[in-house]
């Protein structure tokens, strides 16, 4: 799966998890950029990502994520 496909799925996931209307996330997007991104929604986001991409992320994987770009890179590495 390439980065464009990953971001297309992530945009839909972010719209759903954070109840947004067509948010365009970028590799530089962080939790500070998304209203309502708190610890509970972060867990929901990770669970939704795991289900959508059929991957498992460890706590240490998640703990190292700082941007959406980091998440996309991790997803790509797990889906190749």
C-alpha positions, 0 to 999 in steps of 0.5 A, spaced: 500 500 500 502 506 498 502 513 502 497 516 497 492 510 499 494 510 506 492 517 507 486 516 503 484 511 509 487 515 514 483 521 512 476 517 512 478 514 519 480 521 522 473 524 519 470 518 523 473 518 530 474 526 531 467 527 527 470 532 522 467 534 515 473 532 510 479 534 514 485 533 510 491 531 514 498 532 512 504 528 514 505 534 519 499 533 523 499 532 530 494 532 536 495 539 537 492 540 530 485 536 531 480 539 536 478 533 541 484 529 540 485 527 547 487 520 550 480 517 549 480 519 542 487 517 541 485 510 543 479 509 538 484 512 533 489 506 534 484 501 534 480 503 528 487 504 524 489 497 526 482 494 524 482 498 517 489 496 516 489 489 519 495 490 523 497 490 530 501 496 534 504 495 540 504 500 546 511 502 544 510 503 537 504 508 539 508 511 544 514 513 538 508 516 534 509 524 534 505 526 527 500 523 522 506 522 518 510 517 523 503 513 523 503 513 515 510 510 515 509 505 521 502 503 517 506 502 510 512 498 514 506 493 517 502 492 510 508 491 505 
